[in-house]
Amino acid sequence: MSNDEALLVEGAERACIDEARAAGVELLLPREVPLGGPRALPVLRSLPNKHRHMIGAWCFADSFGPVDISDGPGMDVPPHPHTGLQTVSWLVEGAIAHTDSTGAQHTVRPGGVNVMTAGHGISHSEYSTSDTAVLHGVQLWTALPLDHHDVEPSFAGVDDVPSARLPGGATVRVFVGSHAGATSAAPTFSPLLGAELRIPGGAEAQLALEERFEHGVLALTPGIALDDVPIGVGEIGVLEPGRASAIVSAERADGVAILLGGVPHEEEVVMFWNFIGRDHATVQRAREAWMAEREAPTDARPRFGVVDDGSGTTLPSPRIPTVELLPRGRAKRR
């Protein structure tokens, strides 16, 4: 792409963002990144975003598919570490096998959710199953409150999350928190909402919102709109706190979107690769511990443990910058 073409694209994106903002919606555009090892799966990453770091405590959002993986790379992520966060995996289609250093093994499928609490330190792997032909879904993170950053790691796999019908004919499946009378059994450490919206073509989901929350709608299929503002696949439309209602619509074909919400996360944190900590030094120590432990005997890995998935490999961490990493949070939004 030439400089002139890049400027045209940037100008079009800015016009789209400004138009959405005029309608009361902050629009977050994703970037495509590879996920995993040598056979990386391309994903759309909409959080963190240069314009906004979090929606409530939700600090990371990848969406992928629908992609045919019968002849190409699927989810292929060897053992890797996390600290200071929870991972949330939700699928529209396909299946992903999870194994972690607590000894937990669980395969998540549509209608169920995997929630892993990293706390002081955990490692895990994720692979799409051999019977998965099409993969479609999201992987999300929430930042743990600072007073829970060092909790013991744990895992929860919920096979059947609750659902409810919404005014307008849509269905909501609640995988984190509560909405429309449905409450998930998944563990949380701050007020949060995570739910899938399925909207018949030409219909709309009428949402009653928790006014304390800021909310985001992540489109997983074409034709989604939030309060008549088009939200492209992988994009997030954000609503600030104080809203009591909103409408998410599907243009012609049946639509799928993810509804995220939470109280504004006032604490600032540092994020680097898969680590979240209080400051630069905290994530640097986590990175050093991981790099040392991945080369150590399996009985000498006190922080991140061992993932017994038969892969015999682990992902190395990128080098940490020599300049101090700046914190992210509400005060850092633009």
Secondary structure, 3 states (H helix, E strand, C coil): CCHHHHHHHHHHHHHHHHHHHHCCCEEECCEEEEECCCCCEEEEEEECCCCCCCECCEEEEEEEEEEECCCCCCCEEEEEEEECEEEEEEEEECCEEEEECCCCEEEECCCCEEEEECCCCEEEEEEECCCCCEEEEEEEEEECCHHHCCCCCEEEEECCCCEEECCCCCEEEEEECEECCEECCCCCCCCEEEEEEEECCCCEEEEECCCCCEEEEEECCCCEEECCEEECCCCEEEECCCCCEEEEEECCCCEEEEEEEECCCCCCEEEECCEEECCHHHHHHHHHHHHHHCCCCCCCCCCCCCCCCCCCCCCCCCCCCCCCCCCECHHHCC
